[in-house]
Amino acid sequence: MGEDKDDFVVTPWKVEGIIDYDRLIEQFGTERITEELKDRMYKVTKEKHVLLERNLFFSHRDLGWILDEFEKGNKFVLYTGRGPSGKTHIGHLVPWIFTKWMQEKFDTTLYFQMTNDEKYFFEPHLSLDDVRKYTYDNTLDLLALGFEPENTYIIQDIEHIDLLYEIAVEVARKVTFSTVKATFGFDNSTNIGSIWHSAIQAVPAFLHSWIYGKKTPCIIPCAIDQDPFWRVTRDIAEKLGYYKPASIQCSFVPGLKEGGKMSSSEPMSAVFTTDTPKMVKKKVMAAFTGGRTTVEEQRKLGANPDICSVFKYYNFIFMPDDKDLADIEKRCRSGDILCGECKQILAPMMMEFLEKHQAAREEVKDRVDEFSAARLRDELRR
């Protein structure tokens, strides 16, 4: 893709180009998160979150309604997920980190869907064994963030289809092929599993209401490329007797290359949660920056952090203190710090983060079954 913002592409399966988020909001029909909405959230949470403060979670559907319901005493549930088609990278962790914060602050339940069927339908090179392996591996990354089994249910679509099927059948009867064709761009060569999957992905938004027999609001924290699924889900929710799911969307964590997001298909653009310290440092030191051609020119004119992948990483995760971020931006623009020096600051931060994350992954390896949505079968029998 070129540098022209008109060239960007955002679908649930492909994100390319330099994203114009204002235009994307207009195209998708979501709304900007206002300062008023943030303040309403903080009234409950009693603390701010850097991903909201820096507008990295920037867009929503019905967030105000969710807060209205919560204030009335009608608690909501959370729903998010992962399509396990490869290793987890740092970009995948961002919405999960925010989801965990919401779960803790609003004291609520999370339904986390591993759409291993979706990846089998959409990725011809993957076998069923592959998607099961990635499901387990990605689950370790989720649990390493500190989720607890008391209020976290991990739904594996293939393994837990008995929990999903009845609601999926109801959804499927209400969704026409013309709707999914227009929403997702399906054509005559699309396998029928891919078409069916949009019904499966709607289910966790309604599952809590179905199990417990009480209409319950649901909000979905996710990257904005997943929004088309929730548009379809919202269209049929009230016809089935459920609330429309709300959602709150984040922007994409940038890749280490020039332009675009972090992508599993471009290994040097992505920092994976299982990367070794040596590999992390190699990727950071090769990262695209906003530096000048020569040291002399950069000392004189400064660099451009607006296009620098290293600075964007500070902004997302690795420099939560606003004063520290402002200081390094000032030094960058003034030419006081060179790109190599800046990379030398980021690399150990990233290595330390992953060292702790990898240790946490090891600790949860024997706990995966504690989070299985199979536990919900007991609720259905009561």
Sequence and secondary structure as in RCSB ss.txt:
>XXXX:A:sequence
MGEDKDDFVVTPWKVEGIIDYDRLIEQFGTERITEELKDRMYKVTKEKHVLLERNLFFSHRDLGWILDEFEKGNK
FVLYTGRGPSGKTHIGHLVPWIFTKWMQEKFDTTLYFQMTNDEKYFFEPHLSLDDVRKYTYDNTLDLLALGFEPE
NTYIIQDIEHIDLLYEIAVEVARKVTFSTVKATFGFDNSTNIGSIWHSAIQAVPAFLHSWIYGKKTPCIIPCAID
QDPFWRVTRDIAEKLGYYKPASIQCSFVPGLKEGGKMSSSEPMSAVFTTDTPKMVKKKVMAAFTGGRTTVEEQRK
LGANPDICSVFKYYNFIFMPDDKDLADIEKRCRSGDILCGECKQILAPMMMEFLEKHQAAREEVKDRVDEFSAAR
LRDELRR
>XXXX:A:secstr
  S GGG EE SS EES   HHHHHHHHT EE  HHHHHHHHHHHSS  HHHHTTSEEEEESHHHHHHHHHTT  
 EEEEEE  SS  BHHHHHHHHHHHHHHHHHT  EEEEE HHHHHHH TT  HHHHHHHHHHHHHHHHTTT  GG
GEEEEETTTTHHHHHHHHHHHHHH  HHHHHHHH   TTS HHHHHHHHHHHTHHHHHHHHHTS   EEEEEEGG
GHHHHHHHHHHHGGGT    EEEEE   B SSSSSB  TTSGGG  BTT  HHHHHHHHHT      SSHHHHHH
H   GGG HHHHHIIIII   HHHHHHHHHHHHHTSS HHHHHHHHHHHHHHHHHHHHHHHHHTTT GGGGBGGG
HHHHHH 
